Amino acid sequence: MKLRVYDADPDRVERIRARCLARLEARRSGGRAGARHASGWRRRLEPALAVGLGALYLADANIRALAACADR
């Protein structure tokens, strides 16, 4: 018994590759001017938001642990 090979048509593979390369080239050439402007504040906001959410999670975990210890 031989397994069937389900491979994409070579023409389709080339079309997909061409589309991907075109999008990558558009990104490199600065096709999105708004993304560069937004990246400055995002660079600071995203880590701050992650730290804030992490701190809230740890605070909640501590509160629940203390509540569990107080019930004993």
PDB file as gemmi writes it, atoms N, CA and C in Angstrom:
CRYST1    1.000    1.000    1.000  90.00  90.00  90.00 P 1                      
ATOM      1  N   MET A   1       0.837  -1.180   0.000  1.00  0.00           N  
ATOM      2  CA  MET A   1       0.000   0.000   0.000  1.00  0.00           C  
ATOM      3  C   MET A   1       0.881   1.242   0.000  1.00  0.00           C  
ATOM      4  N   LYS A   2       0.598   2.138  -0.898  1.00  0.00           N  
ATOM      5  CA  LYS A   2       1.399   3.345  -1.032  1.00  0.00           C  
ATOM      6  C   LYS A   2       0.567   4.552  -0.611  1.00  0.00           C  
ATOM      7  N   LEU A   3       1.169   5.442   0.164  1.00  0.00           N  
ATOM      8  CA  LEU A   3       0.476   6.645   0.602  1.00  0.00           C  
ATOM      9  C   LEU A   3       0.432   7.658  -0.531  1.00  0.00           C  
ATOM     10  N   ARG A   4      -0.688   8.351  -0.612  1.00  0.00           N  
ATOM     11  CA  ARG A   4      -0.828   9.389  -1.626  1.00  0.00           C  
ATOM     12  C   ARG A   4      -0.076  10.641  -1.187  1.00  0.00           C  
ATOM     13  N   VAL A   5       0.434  11.341  -2.137  1.00  0.00           N  
ATOM     14  CA  VAL A   5       1.116  12.599  -1.862  1.00  0.00           C  
ATOM     15  C   VAL A   5       0.174  13.729  -2.249  1.00  0.00           C  
ATOM     16  N   TYR A   6      -0.145  14.568  -1.276  1.00  0.00           N  
ATOM     17  CA  TYR A   6      -0.981  15.731  -1.533  1.00  0.00           C  
ATOM     18  C   TYR A   6      -0.084  16.959  -1.502  1.00  0.00           C  
ATOM     19  N   ASP A   7       0.386  17.315  -2.654  1.00  0.00           N  
ATOM     20  CA  ASP A   7       1.273  18.457  -2.785  1.00  0.00           C  
ATOM     21  C   ASP A   7       0.585  19.511  -3.628  1.00  0.00           C  
ATOM     22  N   ALA A   8       0.955  20.757  -3.384  1.00  0.00           N  
ATOM     23  CA  ALA A   8       0.387  21.843  -4.170  1.00  0.00           C  
ATOM     24  C   ALA A   8       0.982  21.835  -5.572  1.00  0.00           C  
ATOM     25  N   ASP A   9       0.195  22.322  -6.492  1.00  0.00           N  
ATOM     26  CA  ASP A   9       0.624  22.448  -7.873  1.00  0.00           C  
ATOM     27  C   ASP A   9       1.810  23.413  -7.933  1.00  0.00           C  
ATOM     28  N   PRO A  10       2.855  23.111  -8.686  1.00  0.00           N  
ATOM     29  CA  PRO A  10       4.031  23.997  -8.742  1.00  0.00           C  
ATOM     30  C   PRO A  10       3.697  25.428  -9.146  1.00  0.00           C  
ATOM     31  N   ASP A  11       2.715  25.603 -10.041  1.00  0.00           N  
ATOM     32  CA  ASP A  11       2.318  26.964 -10.430  1.00  0.00           C  
ATOM     33  C   ASP A  11       1.717  27.707  -9.240  1.00  0.00           C  
ATOM     34  N   ARG A  12       0.910  27.007  -8.469  1.00  0.00           N  
ATOM     35  CA  ARG A  12       0.298  27.631  -7.296  1.00  0.00           C  
ATOM     36  C   ARG A  12       1.367  27.982  -6.256  1.00  0.00           C  
ATOM     37  N   VAL A  13       2.340  27.107  -6.079  1.00  0.00           N  
ATOM     38  CA  VAL A  13       3.430  27.369  -5.145  1.00  0.00           C  
ATOM     39  C   VAL A  13       4.166  28.643  -5.550  1.00  0.00           C  
ATOM     40  N   GLU A  14       4.428  28.810  -6.827  1.00  0.00           N  
ATOM     41  CA  GLU A  14       5.129  30.004  -7.298  1.00  0.00           C  
ATOM     42  C   GLU A  14       4.293  31.255  -7.106  1.00  0.00           C  
ATOM     43  N   ARG A  15       2.977  31.178  -7.338  1.00  0.00           N  
ATOM     44  CA  ARG A  15       2.112  32.347  -7.120  1.00  0.00           C  
ATOM     45  C   ARG A  15       2.109  32.753  -5.658  1.00  0.00           C  
ATOM     46  N   ILE A  16       2.022  31.775  -4.756  1.00  0.00           N  
ATOM     47  CA  ILE A  16       2.030  32.061  -3.326  1.00  0.00           C  
ATOM     48  C   ILE A  16       3.369  32.666  -2.924  1.00  0.00           C  
ATOM     49  N   ARG A  17       4.443  32.102  -3.416  1.00  0.00           N  
ATOM     50  CA  ARG A  17       5.781  32.618  -3.103  1.00  0.00           C  
ATOM     51  C   ARG A  17       5.924  34.059  -3.592  1.00  0.00           C  
ATOM     52  N   ALA A  18       5.434  34.342  -4.777  1.00  0.00           N  
ATOM     53  CA  ALA A  18       5.525  35.697  -5.329  1.00  0.00           C  
ATOM     54  C   ALA A  18       4.730  36.685  -4.481  1.00  0.00           C  
ATOM     55  N   ARG A  19       3.528  36.283  -4.044  1.00  0.00           N  
ATOM     56  CA  ARG A  19       2.724  37.170  -3.183  1.00  0.00           C  
ATOM     57  C   ARG A  19       3.424  37.438  -1.865  1.00  0.00           C  
ATOM     58  N   CYS A  20       3.994  36.404  -1.267  1.00  0.00           N  
ATOM     59  CA  CYS A  20       4.698  36.568   0.007  1.00  0.00           C  
ATOM     60  C   CYS A  20       5.900  37.491  -0.146  1.00  0.00           C  
ATOM     61  N   LEU A  21       6.672  37.284  -1.188  1.00  0.00           N  
ATOM     62  CA  LEU A  21       7.844  38.126  -1.421  1.00  0.00           C  
ATOM     63  C   LEU A  21       7.447  39.573  -1.685  1.00  0.00           C  
ATOM     64  N   ALA A  22       6.329  39.778  -2.388  1.00  0.00           N  
ATOM     65  CA  ALA A  22       5.868  41.140  -2.654  1.00  0.00           C  
ATOM     66  C   ALA A  22       5.472  41.836  -1.354  1.00  0.00           C  
ATOM     67  N   ARG A  23       4.793  41.123  -0.457  1.00  0.00           N  
ATOM     68  CA  ARG A  23       4.414  41.730   0.827  1.00  0.00           C  
ATOM     69  C   ARG A  23       5.635  42.020   1.690  1.00  0.00           C  
ATOM     70  N   LEU A  24       6.582  41.113   1.712  1.00  0.00           N  
ATOM     71  CA  LEU A  24       7.797  41.358   2.484  1.00  0.00           C  
ATOM     72  C   LEU A  24       8.555  42.557   1.944  1.00  0.00           C  
ATOM     73  N   GLU A  25       8.633  42.679   0.644  1.00  0.00           N  
ATOM     74  CA  GLU A  25       9.328  43.817   0.035  1.00  0.00           C  
ATOM     75  C   GLU A  25       8.599  45.122   0.334  1.00  0.00           C  
ATOM     76  N   ALA A  26       7.267  45.091   0.340  1.00  0.00           N  
ATOM     77  CA  ALA A  26       6.502  46.300   0.663  1.00  0.00           C  
ATOM     78  C   ALA A  26       6.760  46.734   2.100  1.00  0.00           C  
ATOM     79  N   ARG A  27       6.897  45.790   3.014  1.00  0.00           N  
ATOM     80  CA  ARG A  27       7.204  46.123   4.406  1.00  0.00           C  
ATOM     81  C   ARG A  27       8.587  46.742   4.526  1.00  0.00           C  
ATOM     82  N   ARG A  28       9.549  46.155   3.826  1.00  0.00           N  
ATOM     83  CA  ARG A  28      10.921  46.652   3.906  1.00  0.00           C  
ATOM     84  C   ARG A  28      11.042  48.054   3.333  1.00  0.00           C  
ATOM     85  N   SER A  29      10.307  48.335   2.275  1.00  0.00           N  
ATOM     86  CA  SER A  29      10.429  49.626   1.621  1.00  0.00           C  
ATOM     87  C   SER A  29       9.638  50.715   2.336  1.00  0.00           C  
ATOM     88  N   GLY A  30       8.980  50.382   3.451  1.00  0.00           N  
ATOM     89  CA  GLY A  30       8.254  51.398   4.210  1.00  0.00           C  
ATOM     90  C   GLY A  30       6.883  51.674   3.650  1.00  0.00           C  
ATOM     91  N   GLY A  31       6.223  50.667   3.205  1.00  0.00           N  
ATOM     92  CA  GLY A  31       4.889  50.829   2.648  1.00  0.00           C  
ATOM     93  C   GLY A  31       3.881  51.321   3.656  1.00  0.00           C  
ATOM     94  N   ARG A  32       4.177  51.188   4.949  1.00  0.00           N  
ATOM     95  CA  ARG A  32       3.245  51.629   5.990  1.00  0.00           C  
ATOM     96  C   ARG A  32       3.913  52.726   6.812  1.00  0.00           C  
ATOM     97  N   ALA A  33       3.629  53.965   6.500  1.00  0.00           N  
ATOM     98  CA  ALA A  33       4.238  55.085   7.229  1.00  0.00           C  
ATOM     99  C   ALA A  33       3.608  55.235   8.603  1.00  0.00           C  
ATOM    100  N   GLY A  34       2.331  54.914   8.750  1.00  0.00           N  
ATOM    101  CA  GLY A  34       1.651  55.059  10.033  1.00  0.00           C  
ATOM    102  C   GLY A  34       2.168  54.087  11.084  1.00  0.00           C  
ATOM    103  N   ALA A  35       2.631  52.927  10.651  1.00  0.00           N  
ATOM    104  CA  ALA A  35       3.115  51.923  11.596  1.00  0.00           C  
ATOM    105  C   ALA A  35       4.410  52.384  12.258  1.00  0.00           C  
ATOM    106  N   ARG A  36       5.233  53.128  11.540  1.00  0.00           N  
ATOM    107  CA  ARG A  36       6.479  53.625  12.127  1.00  0.00           C  
ATOM    108  C   ARG A  36       6.182  54.636  13.217  1.00  0.00           C  
ATOM    109  N   HIS A  37       5.208  55.501  12.976  1.00  0.00           N  
ATOM    110  CA  HIS A  37       4.858  56.519  13.958  1.00  0.00           C  
ATOM    111  C   HIS A  37       4.265  55.886  15.212  1.00  0.00           C  
ATOM    112  N   ALA A  38       3.438  54.901  15.026  1.00  0.00           N  
ATOM    113  CA  ALA A  38       2.781  54.247  16.162  1.00  0.00           C  
ATOM    114  C   ALA A  38       3.744  53.359  16.941  1.00  0.00           C  
ATOM    115  N   SER A  39       4.795  52.888  16.308  1.00  0.00           N  
ATOM    116  CA  SER A  39       5.675  51.956  16.989  1.00  0.00           C  
ATOM    117  C   SER A  39       6.425  52.613  18.143  1.00  0.00           C  
ATOM    118  N   GLY A  40       6.607  53.937  18.122  1.00  0.00           N  
ATOM    119  CA  GLY A  40       7.301  54.622  19.207  1.00  0.00           C  
ATOM    120  C   GLY A  40       6.557  54.512  20.521  1.00  0.00           C  
ATOM    121  N   TRP A  41       5.271  54.812  20.511  1.00  0.00           N  
ATOM    122  CA  TRP A  41       4.508  54.717  21.753  1.00  0.00           C  
ATOM    123  C   TRP A  41       4.164  53.279  22.083  1.00  0.00           C  
ATOM    124  N   ARG A  42       4.033  52.429  21.074  1.00  0.00           N  
ATOM    125  CA  ARG A  42       3.756  51.010  21.340  1.00  0.00           C  
ATOM    126  C   ARG A  42       4.933  50.338  22.019  1.00  0.00           C  
ATOM    127  N   ARG A  43       6.129  50.779  21.651  1.00  0.00           N  
ATOM    128  CA  ARG A  43       7.320  50.202  22.253  1.00  0.00           C  
ATOM    129  C   ARG A  43       7.347  50.408  23.767  1.00  0.00           C  
ATOM    130  N   ARG A  44       6.777  51.495  24.230  1.00  0.00           N  
ATOM    131  CA  ARG A  44       6.735  51.760  25.668  1.00  0.00           C  
ATOM    132  C   ARG A  44       5.463  51.232  26.314  1.00  0.00           C  
ATOM    133  N   LEU A  45       4.355  51.279  25.586  1.00  0.00           N  
ATOM    134  CA  LEU A  45       3.068  50.908  26.172  1.00  0.00           C  
ATOM    135  C   LEU A  45       2.929  49.406  26.364  1.00  0.00           C  
ATOM    136  N   GLU A  46       3.314  48.627  25.391  1.00  0.00           N  
ATOM    137  CA  GLU A  46       3.118  47.181  25.482  1.00  0.00           C  
ATOM    138  C   GLU A  46       3.857  46.545  26.657  1.00  0.00           C  
ATOM    139  N   PRO A  47       5.144  46.847  26.883  1.00  0.00           N  
ATOM    140  CA  PRO A  47       5.805  46.264  28.058  1.00  0.00           C  
ATOM    141  C   PRO A  47       5.191  46.754  29.371  1.00  0.00           C  
ATOM    142  N   ALA A  48       4.795  48.026  29.422  1.00  0.00           N  
ATOM    143  CA  ALA A  48       4.179  48.557  30.634  1.00  0.00           C  
ATOM    144  C   ALA A  48       2.853  47.849  30.912  1.00  0.00           C  
ATOM    145  N   LEU A  49       2.087  47.601  29.873  1.00  0.00           N  
ATOM    146  CA  LEU A  49       0.818  46.895  30.034  1.00  0.00           C  
ATOM    147  C   LEU A  49       1.056  45.455  30.484  1.00  0.00           C  
ATOM    148  N   ALA A  50       2.058  44.807  29.920  1.00  0.00           N  
ATOM    149  CA  ALA A  50       2.368  43.429  30.312  1.00  0.00           C  
ATOM    150  C   ALA A  50       2.809  43.363  31.772  1.00  0.00           C  
ATOM    151  N   VAL A  51       3.638  44.310  32.194  1.00  0.00           N  
ATOM    152  CA  VAL A  51       4.086  44.335  33.591  1.00  0.00           C  
ATOM    153  C   VAL A  51       2.907  44.610  34.512  1.00  0.00           C  
ATOM    154  N   GLY A  52       2.039  45.524  34.127  1.00  0.00           N  
ATOM    155  CA  GLY A  52       0.866  45.839  34.939  1.00  0.00           C  
ATOM    156  C   GLY A  52      -0.054  44.642  35.101  1.00  0.00           C  
ATOM    157  N   LEU A  53      -0.327  43.954  34.015  1.00  0.00           N  
ATOM    158  CA  LEU A  53      -1.186  42.766  34.104  1.00  0.00           C  
ATOM    159  C   LEU A  53      -0.525  41.661  34.916  1.00  0.00           C  
ATOM    160  N   GLY A  54       0.781  41.513  34.764  1.00  0.00           N  
ATOM    161  CA  GLY A  54       1.501  40.518  35.561  1.00  0.00           C  
ATOM    162  C   GLY A  54       1.443  40.840  37.043  1.00  0.00           C  
ATOM    163  N   ALA A  55       1.579  42.126  37.380  1.00  0.00           N  
ATOM    164  CA  ALA A  55       1.499  42.539  38.782  1.00  0.00           C  
ATOM    165  C   ALA A  55       0.104  42.281  39.348  1.00  0.00           C  
ATOM    166  N   LEU A  56      -0.925  42.556  38.555  1.00  0.00           N  
ATOM    167  CA  LEU A  56      -2.293  42.274  39.014  1.00  0.00           C  
ATOM    168  C   LEU A  56      -2.497  40.783  39.252  1.00  0.00           C  
ATOM    169  N   TYR A  57      -1.960  39.963  38.366  1.00  0.00           N  
ATOM    170  CA  TYR A  57      -2.084  38.513  38.517  1.00  0.00           C  
ATOM    171  C   TYR A  57      -1.392  38.045  39.797  1.00  0.00           C  
ATOM    172  N   LEU A  58      -0.178  38.529  40.029  1.00  0.00           N  
ATOM    173  CA  LEU A  58       0.554  38.123  41.231  1.00  0.00           C  
ATOM    174  C   LEU A  58      -0.130  38.622  42.497  1.00  0.00           C  
ATOM    175  N   ALA A  59      -0.666  39.824  42.464  1.00  0.00           N  
ATOM    176  CA  ALA A  59      -1.384  40.351  43.627  1.00  0.00           C  
ATOM    177  C   ALA A  59      -2.609  39.490  43.924  1.00  0.00           C  
ATOM    178  N   ASP A  60      -3.345  39.123  42.897  1.00  0.00           N  
ATOM    179  CA  ASP A  60      -4.521  38.277  43.097  1.00  0.00           C  
ATOM    180  C   ASP A  60      -4.131  36.903  43.629  1.00  0.00           C  
ATOM    181  N   ALA A  61      -3.044  36.350  43.114  1.00  0.00           N  
ATOM    182  CA  ALA A  61      -2.578  35.050  43.598  1.00  0.00           C  
ATOM    183  C   ALA A  61      -2.192  35.133  45.065  1.00  0.00           C  
ATOM    184  N   ASN A  62      -1.522  36.202  45.461  1.00  0.00           N  
ATOM    185  CA  ASN A  62      -1.151  36.379  46.867  1.00  0.00           C  
ATOM    186  C   ASN A  62      -2.374  36.544  47.755  1.00  0.00           C  
ATOM    187  N   ILE A  63      -3.339  37.321  47.313  1.00  0.00           N  
ATOM    188  CA  ILE A  63      -4.558  37.522  48.098  1.00  0.00           C  
ATOM    189  C   ILE A  63      -5.274  36.187  48.290  1.00  0.00           C  
ATOM    190  N   ARG A  64      -5.381  35.396  47.246  1.00  0.00           N  
ATOM    191  CA  ARG A  64      -6.058  34.094  47.365  1.00  0.00           C  
ATOM    192  C   ARG A  64      -5.271  33.138  48.271  1.00  0.00           C  
ATOM    193  N   ALA A  65      -3.943  33.180  48.181  1.00  0.00           N  
ATOM    194  CA  ALA A  65      -3.129  32.312  49.034  1.00  0.00           C  
ATOM    195  C   ALA A  65      -3.283  32.728  50.506  1.00  0.00           C  
ATOM    196  N   LEU A  66      -3.277  34.024  50.758  1.00  0.00           N  
ATOM    197  CA  LEU A  66      -3.459  34.499  52.141  1.00  0.00           C  
ATOM    198  C   LEU A  66      -4.850  34.161  52.658  1.00  0.00           C  
ATOM    199  N   ALA A  67      -5.849  34.239  51.806  1.00  0.00           N  
ATOM    200  CA  ALA A  67      -7.209  33.894  52.220  1.00  0.00           C  
ATOM    201  C   ALA A  67      -7.308  32.406  52.526  1.00  0.00           C  
ATOM    202  N   ALA A  68      -6.616  31.592  51.743  1.00  0.00           N  
ATOM    203  CA  ALA A  68      -6.646  30.148  51.991  1.00  0.00           C  
ATOM    204  C   ALA A  68      -5.942  29.820  53.300  1.00  0.00           C  
ATOM    205  N   CYS A  69      -4.859  30.521  53.603  1.00  0.00           N  
ATOM    206  CA  CYS A  69      -4.130  30.283  54.859  1.00  0.00           C  
ATOM    207  C   CYS A  69      -4.938  30.792  56.050  1.00  0.00           C  
ATOM    208  N   ALA A  70      -5.683  31.853  55.877  1.00  0.00           N  
ATOM    209  CA  ALA A  70      -6.464  32.426  56.979  1.00  0.00           C  
ATOM    210  C   ALA A  70      -7.642  31.528  57.335  1.00  0.00           C  
ATOM    211  N   ASP A  71      -8.134  30.739  56.403  1.00  0.00           N  
ATOM    212  CA  ASP A  71      -9.283  29.869  56.653  1.00  0.00           C  
ATOM    213  C   ASP A  71      -8.898  28.660  57.473  1.00  0.00           C  
ATOM    214  N   ARG A  72      -7.654  28.328  57.589  1.00  0.00           N  
ATOM    215  CA  ARG A  72      -7.218  27.121  58.317  1.00  0.00           C  
ATOM    216  C   ARG A  72      -7.319  27.295  59.768  1.00  0.00           C  
TER     217      ARG A  72                                                      
END                                                                             
